[in-house]
Amino acid sequence: MTKHVHGGNVYEYADCLDFSANCNPLGTPESVKQAIIQSLDRVSDYPQVGCAPLREAIARETGLEPENIICGNGAADLIFSLCRAKKPRKALVPAPTFAEYEQALRSVDCEVIYFGLDADDNFQVPEQFLDALSDDLDMIFLCNPNNPTGILTNRELLLKTLEICQSRKIFVVVDECFLDFVKEPEEYTLRAWLSQYPELFLLKAFTKRYAMAGIRLGYGLCKSRELLDQMEAVTQPWNVSSIAQAAGIAALKEKSYVEAGRRLVFQEADYLKKELKRLGLMVYPSQANYLFFKGPEDLFDACVGKGILIRDCSNYPGLGKGYFRVAVKRHEENQKLVNVLEELSRKE
């Protein structure tokens, strides 16, 4: 098992304050917890196949039809079922980016080509990405904002990408799981272009927005009902538990909670950026609910020794030692992180 493969390993690092997983800093809404408790009365029954009530709730949230929505056991579950359904032979992914894209692609024996992002350009997806969209590609993955960097790709470049991919029959997957914590998410989402590009698939999850990582609930948006049927055909029928379905329906009603979480993230991200820069760390212009920065190579272990768990990003393709990611949390928690980093900086 590769060390530090993912964030959120609170089981091995049980005594640490977790900055390695990027969930809503307000924690799971109480209404979601209550929905989970109430759902236990039906725990002896199989979950509802197809998640119809949940898909209807998501449809109201997104403005799409339920038939354009597929639910899964987290966004990662949908990434794997999508790859099983499409069976791509060659795919393009940026480096660095979320590891599950490559893992899912390789699980169906797909050749994975990296498009390296440049640290000197803040790991931005550049215009040159369009030149890499060759005729022999079957699929591309883009994460917007990207994980772990938090860097956004502008809609103009995304639309150019869609045009080229449509002409060359390349399937496009855009992961929008972290768009909820961007200041102007409607300026970046491609939801309005789904009808124009049936070979476009958008990934979303409840994990980050509602702090529901342990529940495992995600969904995909696509106008190709044929594709969604193919995905369902390669997925076991009870992949979304009754508990997760109930939690999702309750979560979608939490409008005030979502806005409060966004406001807190915007405020605290500014605080953390200023403090990390003050401490001499190279902080990239992340626009999600996490910060990406470069620091001493031994910072992960040093922070663990002080009771703080950060995300060591050295296992991402395209990154080496010294790259880290931290979640934006509540102010008193962020102060603890800053205090530890300041103490460690004085020891250097």
C-alpha positions in Angstrom: 0.0 0.0 0.0 1.4 3.4 -1.0 2.0 5.7 1.9 -0.4 8.7 2.2 -2.5 7.6 -0.8 -5.4 9.7 0.3 -6.3 12.2 2.8 -8.7 11.6 5.7 -6.8 8.7 7.3 -8.1 9.5 10.8 -7.8 5.9 11.8 -4.0 5.6 11.6 -3.6 9.2 12.8 -6.4 9.2 15.4 -4.8 11.8 17.7 -4.4 14.4 15.0 -6.6 17.3 13.9 -7.4 16.4 10.3 -6.5 19.0 7.6 -6.0 16.3 5.0 -9.6 15.9 3.9 -11.5 18.8 2.3 -15.1 18.7 3.7 -17.4 21.5 4.7 -15.9 23.0 7.9 -19.3 23.3 9.5 -19.5 19.5 9.8 -22.4 17.2 8.8 -25.8 19.0 9.1 -27.9 17.8 12.1 -30.9 17.2 9.7 -28.7 14.7 7.8 -27.8 12.9 11.0 -31.4 12.7 11.9 -32.4 11.4 8.5 -29.8 8.6 8.9 -31.2 7.7 12.3 -34.7 7.6 11.0 -33.7 5.5 8.0 -32.6 2.7 10.4 -36.2 1.7 10.7 -35.9 0.4 7.1 -32.4 -1.0 7.4 -33.7 -4.6 7.2 -35.0 -3.8 3.6 -33.0 -3.6 0.4 -32.3 0.0 -0.8 -34.5 1.4 -3.6 -32.8 0.4 -6.9 -32.4 3.4 -9.1 -32.6 6.0 -6.3 -35.8 7.5 -7.8 -36.7 9.9 -4.9 -33.1 11.0 -4.6 -32.7 11.6 -8.3 -35.9 13.6 -8.3 -34.5 15.8 -5.5 -31.2 16.2 -7.4 -33.2 17.1 -10.5 -34.9 19.9 -8.6 -31.5 21.1 -7.4 -29.8 21.1 -10.8 -32.7 21.9 -13.2 -32.2 18.6 -15.1 -34.5 15.7 -15.5 -34.2 12.6 -13.2 -33.4 10.5 -16.3 -30.2 12.6 -16.8 -28.9 11.7 -13.3 -27.1 8.6 -12.0 -26.3 8.0 -8.3 -23.3 6.1 -6.9 -21.5 5.0 -3.8 -19.5 8.2 -3.9 -18.1 10.0 -7.0 -15.3 7.4 -7.2 -17.9 4.6 -7.7 -19.2 6.5 -10.7 -15.7 7.0 -12.2 -15.1 3.2 -12.1 -18.6 2.3 -13.5 -18.1 4.9 -16.3 -14.8 3.4 -17.3 -16.4 -0.1 -17.3 -19.2 1.1 -19.4 -17.1 3.0 -22.0 -14.0 0.7 -22.0 -11.7 3.4 -23.3 -8.5 2.3 -24.9 -6.5 5.5 -24.5 -7.2 8.4 -22.2 -5.6 11.8 -21.3 -5.4 13.1 -17.7 -3.6 16.1 -16.3 -0.8 15.6 -13.9 -1.2 16.2 -11.0 -4.9 15.4 -10.5 -7.2 13.1 -8.6 -5.7 9.6 -8.5 -9.0 7.7 -9.1 -9.2 8.7 -12.7 -6.0 6.8 -13.6 -6.9 3.9 -11.3 -10.3 3.4 -12.9 -8.9 3.7 -16.4 -6.1 1.2 -15.8 -8.7 -1.2 -14.3 -10.1 -1.6 -17.8 -6.6 -1.9 -19.4 -6.7 1.7 -20.8 -3.5 3.4 -21.7 -3.2 6.6 -19.7 -1.4 9.6 -21.1 -0.3 12.4 -18.8 -0.5 16.1 -19.6 2.0 17.7 -17.2 1.0 20.9 -15.6 3.7 23.5 -15.0 4.5 24.6 -11.4 5.9 27.9 -12.9 2.4 28.5 -14.3 0.7 27.7 -11.0 -0.3 24.3 -12.4 -2.9 26.0 -14.6 -4.3 23.9 -17.5 -2.9 25.9 -20.5 -4.2 26.5 -24.0 -1.6 24.0 -25.2 -3.8 21.3 -23.6 -5.9 21.5 -26.8 -3.0 20.3 -28.9 -2.9 17.1 -26.9 -6.4 16.2 -27.9 -5.4 13.7 -30.5 -7.6 11.6 -32.7 -6.6 8.3 -31.0 -7.9 9.4 -27.6 -11.2 7.9 -26.3 -11.6 9.8 -23.1 -10.2 12.7 -21.1 -10.7 13.7 -17.4 -10.6 17.2 -16.0 -11.1 18.3 -12.4 -12.4 21.8 -12.0 -11.1 23.2 -9.6 -8.3 20.7 -9.8 -7.4 18.4 -6.9 -4.9 18.9 -5.2 -4.0 22.3 -6.6 -7.4 24.1 -6.3 -6.7 25.8 -9.6 -9.7 26.6 -11.8 -9.9 26.1 -15.6 -11.8 28.9 -17.3 -15.0 28.0 -19.2 -13.6 29.4 -22.5 -10.9 26.7 -22.5 -13.4 24.0 -21.4 -15.7 24.9 -24.3 -12.9 24.8 -26.8 -12.0 21.4 -25.4 -15.6 20.2 -25.8 -15.7 21.4 -29.4 -12.5 19.5 -30.3 -13.5 16.4 -28.4 -16.9 16.3 -30.1 -15.4 16.5 -33.5 -12.9 13.7 -32.6 -15.3 11.6 -30.7 -13.5 11.9 -27.4 -15.6 11.4 -24.3 -15.2 14.2 -21.7 -15.5 13.8 -18.0 -15.4 17.0 -15.9 -15.2 16.6 -12.1 -17.1 19.5 -10.5 -17.1 18.1 -6.9 -15.3 21.2 -5.5 -17.1 23.9 -7.5 -19.5 24.4 -4.5 -16.7 26.2 -2.7 -15.7 28.5 -5.6 -16.9 32.1 -5.2 -18.7 32.1 -8.6 -19.5 28.5 -9.4 -22.0 29.4 -12.2 -19.1 31.0 -14.1 -17.4 27.6 -14.4 -19.9 24.8 -14.4 -20.7 23.1 -17.7 -24.2 22.0 -16.6 -25.9 24.3 -19.2 -23.9 22.6 -22.0 -24.9 19.0 -21.3 -27.7 19.1 -24.0 -25.3 20.4 -26.6 -22.6 17.8 -25.7 -24.1 14.4 -25.0 -20.6 13.0 -24.7 -20.0 15.1 -21.6 -20.3 13.7 -18.1 -20.2 15.9 -15.0 -19.3 14.4 -11.6 -20.7 15.7 -8.3 -20.7 14.5 -4.8 -22.3 15.1 -1.4 -19.0 14.3 0.3 -17.4 17.8 0.4 -20.5 20.1 0.3 -22.3 18.4 3.2 -19.3 16.8 5.0 -20.7 13.3 4.3 -17.5 11.4 3.4 -18.4 8.4 5.5 -21.8 8.0 3.8 -20.4 7.6 0.3 -22.8 9.4 -2.1 -22.1 10.9 -5.4 -24.0 11.6 -8.7 -23.3 12.1 -12.4 -25.0 14.3 -14.9 -25.2 13.4 -18.6 -27.8 13.8 -21.4 -26.9 10.4 -22.9 -29.5 8.0 -21.4 -27.8 5.2 -23.4 -24.6 5.8 -21.5 -26.3 5.9 -18.1 -28.1 2.6 -18.9 -24.7 1.1 -19.8 -23.3 2.3 -16.5 -26.2 0.8 -14.5 -25.7 -2.5 -16.4 -22.1 -2.8 -15.1 -23.0 -1.7 -11.5 -24.5 -3.9 -8.8 -28.1 -2.8 -8.3 -27.9 -1.9 -4.6 -24.8 0.3 -4.8 -26.4 3.2 -2.9 -27.6 2.3 0.6 -31.0 3.3 2.0 -29.1 5.3 4.6 -27.2 7.3 1.9 -30.3 7.9 -0.1 -32.1 9.3 3.0 -29.1 11.4 3.9 -28.9 12.9 0.4 -32.5 13.9 0.3 -32.2 15.6 3.6 -28.9 17.3 2.7 -30.3 18.9 -0.5 -32.7 20.9 1.7 -29.8 22.6 3.6 -29.6 25.8 1.6 -28.6 28.1 4.5 -26.0 25.6 5.7 -24.3 25.5 2.3 -24.1 29.3 2.1 -22.8 29.6 5.6 -20.1 27.0 4.8 -19.2 28.9 1.7 -18.9 32.2 3.5 -16.7 30.6 6.2 -14.4 29.0 3.6 -13.9 32.3 1.7 -13.1 34.2 4.9 -10.8 31.5 6.4 -9.0 30.7 3.1 -7.9 34.4 3.0 -6.7 34.1 6.5 -4.8 30.9 5.9 -3.2 32.2 2.6 -1.9 35.3 4.4 -0.5 33.3 7.3 1.2 30.6 5.3 2.8 33.2 3.0 3.9 35.1 6.1 5.7 31.9 7.3 7.6 31.8 4.0 5.7 29.0 2.3 5.0 29.0 -1.4 1.2 29.1 -1.6 -0.5 28.6 -4.9 -3.7 30.5 -5.8 -6.1 27.7 -4.9 -9.8 28.7 -5.2 -11.4 25.7 -3.5 -11.9 24.8 0.1 -8.3 23.8 0.5 -4.8 25.4 0.0 -2.0 23.9 -2.0 1.6 24.9 -1.0 5.2 23.9 -1.1 7.2 23.6 2.1 9.9 21.5 3.8 10.0 17.9 2.6 9.6 16.5 6.1 6.6 18.7 6.9 4.1 15.9 7.0 5.9 13.9 9.7 6.7 17.1 11.6 3.1 18.1 11.7 1.9 14.7 12.7 4.3 14.9 15.6 2.5 18.1 16.7 -1.0 16.6 16.3 -1.8 18.0 12.9 -2.6 15.8 9.8 -1.9 17.5 6.4 -2.0 15.9 3.0 1.4 14.9 1.6 0.9 15.3 -2.1 4.2 13.7 -3.2 2.4 10.6 -4.5 0.6 12.5 -7.2 2.0 12.1 -10.7 3.8 15.3 -11.6 4.6 16.2 -8.0 7.6 15.5 -5.9 8.4 15.8 -2.2 7.5 19.1 -0.5 4.1 19.6 -2.0 1.2 19.7 0.5 -2.6 20.4 0.7 -4.5 21.6 3.7 -8.3 21.9 4.2 -9.9 25.2 5.2 -11.5 24.6 8.6 -13.0 26.8 11.4 -10.9 29.7 12.6 -9.8 28.2 15.9 -8.7 25.0 14.0 -6.9 27.1 11.4 -5.1 29.0 14.2 -3.8 25.7 15.6 -2.4 24.8 12.1 -0.7 28.2 11.8 0.7 27.9 15.3 2.2 24.5 14.6 3.7 25.7 11.3 5.1 28.8 13.0 6.6 26.7 15.7 8.2 24.3 13.2 9.5 27.2 11.1 11.4 28.5 14.2 13.2 25.2 14.5 14.6 25.2 11.1 
